[in-house]
Amino acid sequence: MFQQILLAVDGSGRSREMLNMLLALPSIQSSQINVLHVIPNATNSEGITEYRLAGQKIIEREIKSLRLSLGNSTISILKDGEPKDVVCKVAEELKANLLIMGSRGMGRLQAILANSVSQYVFQLSDVPMLLIKDDVYIKTIRSIMVSVDGSAASNYSLDLAIKLVSGAKDVEILLARVVKRKDDNTINTDPVLLETTAKLKRLNIPTRSFVGSGNVGKEICRLADEANASLLLVGSPDRRPSIARSLPDLDRLLGSSVSDYVRVNASVPVLLTRTIE
């Protein structure tokens, strides 16, 4: 189900801490965990051997701290190069089902100017990407919130959430729906929520719905806080023509996408998925 997971580590332990929470889920307990550390190009060539030894120690420490099951396997990957390019390349080569990495949670243009690895990978990788900001609290996975709007992007996120909770006990999927206008009966009348709830009930997955109105990004973040979600999934449609797939997405570059807002402002770990439209 999640055959290949790429865990990008920098020594802080944040991405590994999040993976440990996921490893309690049955859907992750047969995964191959690929632990990647990148030595930046700017590293002094005279001291590259020391940096490689230090990088290997980081990987070994991270693997040793993983709560692996008997079905898990691990592979160490130590690379030199531009971190953002290396992460994208390795994720593509592995055909990774999930990429987990830390994020400083900087704003859009600030992140670009600071050459943020996560911002770059967020724009250019098609792999579902789980970001853990430095200031978020990582919790045991009890509830996974999915932003739903009936689009192909949100449906893909929902399907990924269903795969994550497959076989798990006491884990529910929370639905976050942002509408133009809401009333006390929206949960019982909104066609997107009705259809999604029915699908989850057929699969015997516990679910609850949360409704907001107004700015979509802000409301998704607020609903995740209100629900005390362990993890938030947001779909991100890619509307660029195929000829421009290797270039940054201008919606994200300018900070006008919902997923970019949530990436920066959510107080829980965010799993971003991407679909081509």
C-alpha atoms as a printed R data frame, in Angstrom:
    type eleno elety resid chain resno       x      y       z
1   ATOM     1    CA   MET     A     1   0.000  0.000   0.000
2   ATOM     2    CA   PHE     A     2   2.822  2.362   0.963
3   ATOM     3    CA   GLN     A     3   5.676  0.318  -0.457
4   ATOM     4    CA   GLN     A     4   8.226  3.133  -0.654
5   ATOM     5    CA   ILE     A     5   8.503  5.922   1.904
6   ATOM     6    CA   LEU     A     6  11.207  8.562   1.570
7   ATOM     7    CA   LEU     A     7  12.233 10.131   4.871
8   ATOM     8    CA   ALA     A     8  14.414 13.221   4.371
9   ATOM     9    CA   VAL     A     9  16.403 13.943   7.538
10  ATOM    10    CA   ASP     A    10  18.550 16.867   8.627
11  ATOM    11    CA   GLY     A    11  19.409 15.691  12.139
12  ATOM    12    CA   SER     A    12  16.597 17.525  13.939
13  ATOM    13    CA   GLY     A    13  14.482 14.389  14.365
14  ATOM    14    CA   ARG     A    14  11.205 16.090  13.412
15  ATOM    15    CA   SER     A    15  10.446 14.073  10.284
16  ATOM    16    CA   ARG     A    16  11.463 10.835  12.025
17  ATOM    17    CA   GLU     A    17   9.212 11.686  14.981
18  ATOM    18    CA   MET     A    18   6.265 12.043  12.597
19  ATOM    19    CA   LEU     A    19   7.076  8.791  10.830
20  ATOM    20    CA   ASN     A    20   7.121  6.999  14.175
21  ATOM    21    CA   MET     A    21   3.503  8.044  14.680
22  ATOM    22    CA   LEU     A    22   2.598  6.726  11.240
23  ATOM    23    CA   LEU     A    23   4.428  3.440  11.843
24  ATOM    24    CA   ALA     A    24   1.721  2.505  14.344
25  ATOM    25    CA   LEU     A    25  -0.748  2.302  11.419
26  ATOM    26    CA   PRO     A    26  -1.109 -1.124   9.734
27  ATOM    27    CA   SER     A    27  -0.843  0.494   6.299
28  ATOM    28    CA   ILE     A    28   2.767  1.536   7.012
29  ATOM    29    CA   GLN     A    29   4.005 -1.642   8.679
30  ATOM    30    CA   SER     A    30   5.198 -3.309   5.467
31  ATOM    31    CA   SER     A    31   6.862 -0.247   3.974
32  ATOM    32    CA   GLN     A    32  10.455  0.174   2.917
33  ATOM    33    CA   ILE     A    33  11.783  3.266   4.673
34  ATOM    34    CA   ASN     A    34  14.407  5.100   2.640
35  ATOM    35    CA   VAL     A    35  16.294  7.500   4.912
36  ATOM    36    CA   LEU     A    36  17.936 10.312   2.957
37  ATOM    37    CA   HIS     A    37  20.461 12.893   4.110
38  ATOM    38    CA   VAL     A    38  21.953 15.394   1.669
39  ATOM    39    CA   ILE     A    39  25.328 17.070   2.013
40  ATOM    40    CA   PRO     A    40  24.966 20.520   0.351
41  ATOM    41    CA   ASN     A    41  27.101 21.510  -2.599
42  ATOM    42    CA   ALA     A    42  28.442 24.464  -0.623
43  ATOM    43    CA   THR     A    43  30.319 22.094   1.673
44  ATOM    44    CA   ASN     A    44  34.087 22.660   1.609
45  ATOM    45    CA   SER     A    45  35.569 19.983  -0.674
46  ATOM    46    CA   GLU     A    46  38.561 19.591   1.631
47  ATOM    47    CA   GLY     A    47  36.323 18.484   4.482
48  ATOM    48    CA   ILE     A    48  33.868 16.378   2.472
49  ATOM    49    CA   THR     A    49  34.989 13.143   4.153
50  ATOM    50    CA   GLU     A    50  34.129 14.529   7.578
51  ATOM    51    CA   TYR     A    51  30.770 15.736   6.344
52  ATOM    52    CA   ARG     A    52  30.019 12.321   4.858
53  ATOM    53    CA   LEU     A    53  30.893 10.615   8.128
54  ATOM    54    CA   ALA     A    54  28.693 13.055  10.008
55  ATOM    55    CA   GLY     A    55  25.881 12.513   7.512
56  ATOM    56    CA   GLN     A    56  26.111  8.754   7.879
57  ATOM    57    CA   LYS     A    57  25.910  9.096  11.652
58  ATOM    58    CA   ILE     A    58  22.752 11.214  11.277
59  ATOM    59    CA   ILE     A    59  21.141  8.524   9.130
60  ATOM    60    CA   GLU     A    60  22.180  5.746  11.522
61  ATOM    61    CA   ARG     A    61  20.785  7.680  14.493
62  ATOM    62    CA   GLU     A    62  17.493  8.304  12.724
63  ATOM    63    CA   ILE     A    63  17.100  4.651  11.711
64  ATOM    64    CA   LYS     A    64  17.963  3.462  15.201
65  ATOM    65    CA   SER     A    65  15.205  5.692  16.606
66  ATOM    66    CA   LEU     A    66  12.502  4.382  14.244
67  ATOM    67    CA   ARG     A    67   9.794  2.165  15.760
68  ATOM    68    CA   LEU     A    68   9.950 -0.426  13.021
69  ATOM    69    CA   SER     A    69   7.800 -3.524  12.772
70  ATOM    70    CA   LEU     A    70   8.955 -6.891  11.428
71  ATOM    71    CA   GLY     A    71   7.552 -5.988   8.008
72  ATOM    72    CA   ASN     A    72   9.561 -2.805   7.631
73  ATOM    73    CA   SER     A    73  12.946 -2.540   5.952
74  ATOM    74    CA   THR     A    74  15.304  0.426   5.811
75  ATOM    75    CA   ILE     A    75  17.790  1.762   3.281
76  ATOM    76    CA   SER     A    76  20.365  4.488   3.949
77  ATOM    77    CA   ILE     A    77  20.841  7.089   1.225
78  ATOM    78    CA   LEU     A    78  23.629  9.648   1.564
79  ATOM    79    CA   LYS     A    79  23.958 12.086  -1.329
80  ATOM    80    CA   ASP     A    80  25.957 15.169  -2.214
81  ATOM    81    CA   GLY     A    81  24.385 18.030  -4.123
82  ATOM    82    CA   GLU     A    82  21.719 20.704  -4.015
83  ATOM    83    CA   PRO     A    83  19.283 19.351  -1.373
84  ATOM    84    CA   LYS     A    84  16.083 20.425  -3.110
85  ATOM    85    CA   ASP     A    85  17.126 18.841  -6.409
86  ATOM    86    CA   VAL     A    86  18.384 15.668  -4.746
87  ATOM    87    CA   VAL     A    87  15.159 15.148  -2.782
88  ATOM    88    CA   CYS     A    88  13.045 15.494  -5.943
89  ATOM    89    CA   LYS     A    89  15.325 13.177  -7.919
90  ATOM    90    CA   VAL     A    90  15.463 10.453  -5.257
91  ATOM    91    CA   ALA     A    91  11.677 10.587  -4.752
92  ATOM    92    CA   GLU     A    92  11.212 10.127  -8.499
93  ATOM    93    CA   GLU     A    93  13.754  7.305  -8.765
94  ATOM    94    CA   LEU     A    94  12.176  5.400  -5.877
95  ATOM    95    CA   LYS     A    95   8.650  6.018  -7.162
96  ATOM    96    CA   ALA     A    96   7.950  6.956  -3.566
97  ATOM    97    CA   ASN     A    97   4.379  6.677  -2.264
98  ATOM    98    CA   LEU     A    98   5.069  9.218   0.473
99  ATOM    99    CA   LEU     A    99   7.736 11.845   1.189
100 ATOM   100    CA   ILE     A   100   8.235 13.066   4.750
101 ATOM   101    CA   MET     A   101  10.377 16.097   5.504
102 ATOM   102    CA   GLY     A   102  10.701 19.046   7.845
103 ATOM   103    CA   SER     A   103   9.743 22.615   7.016
104 ATOM   104    CA   ARG     A   104  10.596 25.942   8.576
105 ATOM   105    CA   GLY     A   105   7.085 27.132   7.736
106 ATOM   106    CA   MET     A   106   8.224 30.379   6.122
107 ATOM   107    CA   GLY     A   107   5.932 32.520   4.004
108 ATOM   108    CA   ARG     A   108   5.821 32.161   0.243
109 ATOM   109    CA   LEU     A   109   8.321 34.625  -1.177
110 ATOM   110    CA   GLN     A   110  10.378 34.534   2.018
111 ATOM   111    CA   ALA     A   111  10.822 30.789   1.563
112 ATOM   112    CA   ILE     A   112  11.783 31.191  -2.074
113 ATOM   113    CA   LEU     A   113  14.320 33.912  -1.312
114 ATOM   114    CA   ALA     A   114  15.752 31.757   1.470
115 ATOM   115    CA   ASN     A   115  16.065 28.850  -0.989
116 ATOM   116    CA   SER     A   116  13.721 26.699   1.100
117 ATOM   117    CA   VAL     A   117  14.046 23.009   0.258
118 ATOM   118    CA   SER     A   118  10.477 22.139   1.262
119 ATOM   119    CA   GLN     A   119   8.997 25.036  -0.732
120 ATOM   120    CA   TYR     A   120  10.871 23.962  -3.854
121 ATOM   121    CA   VAL     A   121   9.954 20.295  -3.482
122 ATOM   122    CA   PHE     A   122   6.357 21.276  -2.734
123 ATOM   123    CA   GLN     A   123   6.196 23.010  -6.110
124 ATOM   124    CA   LEU     A   124   7.942 20.439  -8.270
125 ATOM   125    CA   SER     A   125   7.339 16.969  -6.834
126 ATOM   126    CA   ASP     A   126   4.256 14.884  -7.607
127 ATOM   127    CA   VAL     A   127   4.804 12.641  -4.581
128 ATOM   128    CA   PRO     A   128   2.399 13.071  -1.631
129 ATOM   129    CA   MET     A   129   4.427 15.229   0.730
130 ATOM   130    CA   LEU     A   130   4.088 15.277   4.508
131 ATOM   131    CA   LEU     A   131   5.536 18.475   5.974
132 ATOM   132    CA   ILE     A   132   6.368 18.925   9.645
133 ATOM   133    CA   LYS     A   133   7.044 22.493  10.713
134 ATOM   134    CA   ASP     A   134   9.403 23.189  13.592
135 ATOM   135    CA   ASP     A   135   6.601 24.608  15.748
136 ATOM   136    CA   VAL     A   136   3.888 21.949  15.346
137 ATOM   137    CA   TYR     A   137   3.028 19.404  18.024
138 ATOM   138    CA   ILE     A   138   3.252 15.843  16.727
139 ATOM   139    CA   LYS     A   139   0.508 13.644  18.154
140 ATOM   140    CA   THR     A   140  -0.477  9.998  18.066
141 ATOM   141    CA   ILE     A   141  -2.596  9.418  14.961
142 ATOM   142    CA   ARG     A   142  -6.184  9.339  16.196
143 ATOM   143    CA   SER     A   143  -7.890 11.547  13.615
144 ATOM   144    CA   ILE     A   144  -6.975 12.466  10.049
145 ATOM   145    CA   MET     A   145  -8.703 15.539   8.639
146 ATOM   146    CA   VAL     A   146  -9.276 15.843   4.895
147 ATOM   147    CA   SER     A   147 -10.334 19.038   3.154
148 ATOM   148    CA   VAL     A   148 -13.174 18.074   0.788
149 ATOM   149    CA   ASP     A   149 -14.794 20.087  -1.992
150 ATOM   150    CA   GLY     A   150 -15.767 17.450  -4.547
151 ATOM   151    CA   SER     A   151 -12.771 18.140  -6.815
152 ATOM   152    CA   ALA     A   152 -10.413 15.502  -8.195
153 ATOM   153    CA   ALA     A   153  -7.674 16.883  -5.944
154 ATOM   154    CA   SER     A   154  -9.717 16.522  -2.744
155 ATOM   155    CA   ASN     A   155 -10.974 13.072  -3.796
156 ATOM   156    CA   TYR     A   156  -7.374 11.951  -4.238
157 ATOM   157    CA   SER     A   157  -6.565 13.224  -0.740
158 ATOM   158    CA   LEU     A   158  -9.553 11.338   0.654
159 ATOM   159    CA   ASP     A   159  -8.466  8.114  -1.051
160 ATOM   160    CA   LEU     A   160  -4.978  8.525   0.419
161 ATOM   161    CA   ALA     A   161  -6.468  9.055   3.893
162 ATOM   162    CA   ILE     A   162  -8.542  5.889   3.454
163 ATOM   163    CA   LYS     A   163  -5.378  3.962   2.568
164 ATOM   164    CA   LEU     A   164  -3.616  5.372   5.633
165 ATOM   165    CA   VAL     A   165  -6.338  4.290   8.073
166 ATOM   166    CA   SER     A   166  -6.912  0.913   6.424
167 ATOM   167    CA   GLY     A   167  -6.897 -1.777   9.099
168 ATOM   168    CA   ALA     A   168  -6.447  0.734  11.925
169 ATOM   169    CA   LYS     A   169  -8.593  0.709  15.032
170 ATOM   170    CA   ASP     A   170  -9.808  3.864  16.739
171 ATOM   171    CA   VAL     A   171  -8.683  6.167  13.917
172 ATOM   172    CA   GLU     A   172 -11.307  8.400  12.316
173 ATOM   173    CA   ILE     A   173 -11.400 10.537   9.207
174 ATOM   174    CA   LEU     A   174 -12.607 14.085   9.782
175 ATOM   175    CA   LEU     A   175 -14.103 16.024   6.897
176 ATOM   176    CA   ALA     A   176 -13.405 19.753   6.581
177 ATOM   177    CA   ARG     A   177 -15.843 21.511   4.266
178 ATOM   178    CA   VAL     A   178 -15.685 25.245   3.531
179 ATOM   179    CA   VAL     A   179 -18.819 26.690   1.905
180 ATOM   180    CA   LYS     A   180 -19.922 30.144   0.790
181 ATOM   181    CA   ARG     A   181 -22.774 30.179   3.286
182 ATOM   182    CA   LYS     A   182 -23.475 27.783   6.105
183 ATOM   183    CA   ASP     A   183 -26.393 27.192   8.413
184 ATOM   184    CA   ASP     A   184 -27.145 24.798  11.244
185 ATOM   185    CA   ASN     A   185 -28.189 22.112   8.774
186 ATOM   186    CA   THR     A   186 -25.290 22.313   6.316
187 ATOM   187    CA   ILE     A   187 -23.760 19.003   7.407
188 ATOM   188    CA   ASN     A   188 -27.029 17.226   6.589
189 ATOM   189    CA   THR     A   189 -27.674 18.968   3.268
190 ATOM   190    CA   ASP     A   190 -24.316 19.629   1.602
191 ATOM   191    CA   PRO     A   191 -23.980 17.170  -1.327
192 ATOM   192    CA   VAL     A   192 -20.184 16.879  -1.005
193 ATOM   193    CA   LEU     A   193 -20.400 15.937   2.667
194 ATOM   194    CA   LEU     A   194 -23.331 13.585   2.091
195 ATOM   195    CA   GLU     A   195 -21.511 11.705  -0.659
196 ATOM   196    CA   THR     A   196 -18.194 11.556   1.198
197 ATOM   197    CA   THR     A   197 -19.775 10.493   4.480
198 ATOM   198    CA   ALA     A   198 -21.706  7.727   2.716
199 ATOM   199    CA   LYS     A   199 -18.476  6.442   1.143
200 ATOM   200    CA   LEU     A   200 -16.709  6.279   4.509
201 ATOM   201    CA   LYS     A   201 -19.668  4.569   6.158
202 ATOM   202    CA   ARG     A   202 -19.656  1.887   3.450
203 ATOM   203    CA   LEU     A   203 -16.003  1.274   4.351
204 ATOM   204    CA   ASN     A   204 -16.831  1.208   8.098
205 ATOM   205    CA   ILE     A   205 -14.502  4.143   8.755
206 ATOM   206    CA   PRO     A   206 -15.598  6.409  11.632
207 ATOM   207    CA   THR     A   207 -16.124  9.973  10.471
208 ATOM   208    CA   ARG     A   208 -17.211 13.413  11.629
209 ATOM   209    CA   SER     A   209 -17.813 16.569   9.606
210 ATOM   210    CA   PHE     A   210 -16.748 20.160  10.296
211 ATOM   211    CA   VAL     A   211 -18.060 23.115   8.311
212 ATOM   212    CA   GLY     A   212 -16.713 26.629   7.900
213 ATOM   213    CA   SER     A   213 -17.304 29.590   5.613
214 ATOM   214    CA   GLY     A   214 -15.125 32.387   4.333
215 ATOM   215    CA   ASN     A   215 -11.455 32.260   3.369
216 ATOM   216    CA   VAL     A   216 -10.795 28.628   2.470
217 ATOM   217    CA   GLY     A   217  -7.200 28.357   3.675
218 ATOM   218    CA   LYS     A   218  -7.888 30.103   6.982
219 ATOM   219    CA   GLU     A   219 -11.005 28.038   7.601
220 ATOM   220    CA   ILE     A   220  -9.249 24.733   6.923
221 ATOM   221    CA   CYS     A   221  -6.578 25.664   9.471
222 ATOM   222    CA   ARG     A   222  -9.232 26.746  11.988
223 ATOM   223    CA   LEU     A   223 -11.249 23.558  11.550
224 ATOM   224    CA   ALA     A   224  -8.139 21.417  12.044
225 ATOM   225    CA   ASP     A   225  -7.541 23.225  15.352
226 ATOM   226    CA   GLU     A   226 -11.184 22.918  16.383
227 ATOM   227    CA   ALA     A   227 -11.183 19.182  15.682
228 ATOM   228    CA   ASN     A   228  -7.787 18.607  17.326
229 ATOM   229    CA   ALA     A   229  -6.721 16.704  14.216
230 ATOM   230    CA   SER     A   230  -3.539 14.634  14.285
231 ATOM   231    CA   LEU     A   231  -2.880 15.155  10.589
232 ATOM   232    CA   LEU     A   232  -4.350 17.358   7.843
233 ATOM   233    CA   LEU     A   233  -4.606 16.346   4.172
234 ATOM   234    CA   VAL     A   234  -5.083 18.950   1.467
235 ATOM   235    CA   GLY     A   235  -5.305 18.340  -2.272
236 ATOM   236    CA   SER     A   236  -3.495 20.632  -4.680
237 ATOM   237    CA   PRO     A   237  -4.513 20.655  -8.351
238 ATOM   238    CA   ASP     A   238  -1.756 21.209 -10.904
239 ATOM   239    CA   ARG     A   239  -3.169 23.251 -13.776
240 ATOM   240    CA   ARG     A   240   0.124 23.871 -15.561
241 ATOM   241    CA   PRO     A   241   0.507 22.563 -19.134
242 ATOM   242    CA   SER     A   242   2.780 19.535 -19.485
243 ATOM   243    CA   ILE     A   243   5.515 21.648 -21.068
244 ATOM   244    CA   ALA     A   244   5.785 23.677 -17.839
245 ATOM   245    CA   ARG     A   245   5.760 20.807 -15.320
246 ATOM   246    CA   SER     A   246   9.449 21.302 -14.508
247 ATOM   247    CA   LEU     A   247   8.871 24.973 -13.636
248 ATOM   248    CA   PRO     A   248   7.499 26.463 -10.398
249 ATOM   249    CA   ASP     A   249   3.733 26.785 -10.088
250 ATOM   250    CA   LEU     A   250   2.921 30.519 -10.184
251 ATOM   251    CA   ASP     A   251  -0.093 30.058  -7.898
252 ATOM   252    CA   ARG     A   252   2.221 28.651  -5.276
253 ATOM   253    CA   LEU     A   253   5.034 31.057  -6.107
254 ATOM   254    CA   LEU     A   254   2.780 34.040  -5.450
255 ATOM   255    CA   GLY     A   255   1.132 32.425  -2.441
256 ATOM   256    CA   SER     A   256  -2.344 32.401  -3.970
257 ATOM   257    CA   SER     A   257  -3.021 28.672  -3.558
258 ATOM   258    CA   VAL     A   258  -4.989 27.242  -0.641
259 ATOM   259    CA   SER     A   259  -2.425 24.486  -0.147
260 ATOM   260    CA   ASP     A   260   0.390 27.015   0.180
261 ATOM   261    CA   TYR     A   261  -1.524 28.957   2.833
262 ATOM   262    CA   VAL     A   262  -2.231 25.773   4.781
263 ATOM   263    CA   ARG     A   263   1.381 24.636   4.453
264 ATOM   264    CA   VAL     A   264   2.573 27.838   6.089
265 ATOM   265    CA   ASN     A   265  -0.146 28.398   8.693
266 ATOM   266    CA   ALA     A   266  -1.537 25.056   9.866
267 ATOM   267    CA   SER     A   267  -0.710 24.098  13.443
268 ATOM   268    CA   VAL     A   268  -0.681 20.368  12.634
269 ATOM   269    CA   PRO     A   269   1.437 18.302  10.238
270 ATOM   270    CA   VAL     A   270   0.173 18.732   6.673
271 ATOM   271    CA   LEU     A   271   0.119 16.079   3.963
272 ATOM   272    CA   LEU     A   272  -0.114 17.718   0.536
273 ATOM   273    CA   THR     A   273  -1.266 15.714  -2.441
274 ATOM   274    CA   ARG     A   274  -1.158 16.728  -6.065
275 ATOM   275    CA   THR     A   275  -3.285 15.871  -9.078
276 ATOM   276    CA   ILE     A   276  -2.910 16.997 -12.674
277 ATOM   277    CA   GLU     A   277  -5.927 18.726 -14.175
